[in-house]
Each structure stands twice: as structure tokens, then as C-alpha cells.
Amino acid sequence: PRRILPPLLVLLPLLPLVPAEPCSPQPNVTRFVCTEPTLTTFPTGLPPTTLAISVEFTALATLLPTALAGLPRLQELHLSSNRLAALPEGLLRPVPTLRVLDLTDNVLADLPASIFTSTIHLQHLVLRGNRLRALQPAWFRHLPQLQWLDLAANNLTEVPPEAFSSLRSLRSLDLSHNQLAALAPGALAGLQALEQLDLEGNRLKTLPSGTFAPLPALRLLFLQDNELQALPSHIFTPLRHLRVLDLARNRLQTLELPPQLPGHPRLDLDISGNPWVCECQLLSVLRHTAPQLITSHDTLCASPASLRGQEVATASRSETTGC
């Protein structure tokens, strides 16, 4: 028997009549989210009521200087995991109320000197995972309310003196996984409110003697996975509120610690993966400050020969070392 085809009108409702525009804005919304991988142009027509924009994981490579025009109430802008290689100098001028800017995982090699001049209320700035090679102190001169600055996983080779000196409200600074071989004297000047500093995974071989003097409020300090061979005497003395210190996987042989204040909790200390010289200087420091050693089974003596391979914590408690 001859096969009878269904009427065309039955099939029409199953077919899309018009291709939908990716991430079309809706009127009167306060939050706009777009994660369309094929998006190449920043959406237009966003309502002036918009408070937060997330355009992430797209093919967006450029932004027009007017991309944020007409959004006077915008507080959050999330542009992570796109392909942005540059930002227009005036991009942020229409959004003076911006509080959060996330540019994680783009391909930014530089930023205009005056990019943040109008965003004086910015509190969180994330530039992690880009290709920044040099810091411009001008970026940070007009950010008195900034509390969180993430510059991790870039190609930074130095921190200019007083680069952050205007950031008097900054509480967290992440410079981990860059190419820093040294810190200039005064590199951390002005950061009197800083509580967390992450320098993990750089190429630091030593630090200037006064590196941490401008950081009286510091509580967490991460220096693991560098090439530190020696540290200046009393370098940690200004850090009277330090609670976590990570020096793991460096090349240190001797150690000094910040003073232990009465009534304060013990310091959480990771010094694993270093070739420790277990002589009286090191053993006495550990005995008197009594830190909480993390991963003590990987914190071993490299010398003298009589203690080689023994846990540093065990040696510091031993009564047979003569110390």
C-alpha cells in the first residue's frame, strides 16, 4: 500500500519559526546572565535597572567604549573566561557605582592607565589568569574602597615600589603564580589594612628586610613553592597578628618566626619540603614559639648527619640534641 505522508501543517509547529538571538535582554530585570559560547558581541539594550551583568564563557573578544552606557546603577560586572585582549579606556566611566569587576581568564596583556579613574567605589577587582606583564601604579590610585585584589596567574616580573600605596582599605592581595624573582623595597607600602597576602608559586629567592613592616594587620601569609634560600633576621617580627605562615617547598635551612603573644592562638606553620639544618637555632625557635606544624611528616632534617631524615618536630622536642 502507498504510504500516506502527514499533512505539512502537522509538522510546522515542531519547527522553529525564527532563530532566537542568543542572550536577549529582558525589560526591567536587575541581573543579566549570558554564557552562550558563540556570543561575539556584548549584548545591547540592557535596561537601566540592571545591577549585575555576567557575560562569561563566551567568544567575546572586544568591547566598545559605549558597551556600558545607560547602566548608571550597575554594581557587578563579571566578564570571566572570554577572549578579551584589551579594554577601552573609557569603558567604566558610565558605571561609577561599580563594586565588583571580574576579568578572570581572559588574554589581557595591559590595561589603560586611567581605566579605574571613575570607579572609586570598587571593592573587588579580579584580574587572575590573564597575560599582564607589568603593574601600573596609576591603575590603583583612585580605588580607596578596594578590599580584594587578585592578580594571580599572570606574567608579572616585578612590583613597583608603592604600587599599592593608595589601597588603604585592601584586605586581600593575591600575587601567586606569577614570575616574581624579587620584591622591591616598599613594594607593599601603604597596605596597613591587609590581612591576607599570597605570593605562592613565584621565583622569590629572598626578600628585603622590611618587606612586611607596612603590614601590621596581616594574618595569613603564603610563600610556598618559591626558591627562598634565606630570609633576613626579624623579617616576621612586625607581624604580631599572623595566624598562618606557609613556607613549604622552598630551599630554607634556618628559620625565624614572629613573636608569640600571650593569649593569642598558636601559629599554623607549614615548613615542609625544605632542607632544614636541625641545629640549636632552628630547634630553639620551634620550642619557644610552639607553632602548630602542618604536614610534620614531610618536615625533615637534612643535617646534621645524626638527625638526617628525622622529623623536625621530633628533633625539637628531643632532649638528646644538646640544645
Secondary structure, DSSP 8 states (H G I E B T S, - for coil): -------HHHHGGGS-SS---TT---TT-SEEEE--TT--S------TT--EEEE-SS------TTTTTT-TT--EEE--SS------TTTTTT-TT--EEE--SS------TTTTTT-TT--EEE-TTS------GGGGTT-TT--EEE--SS------TTTTTT-TT--EEE--SS--S---TTTTTT-TT--EEE-TTS------TTTTTT-TT--EEE--SS------TTTTTT-TT--EEE--SS-----------TTS---EEE-TTS-EE-SHHHHHHHHHH--EESSGGG-BEEESGGGTTSBHHHHHH-SSS--
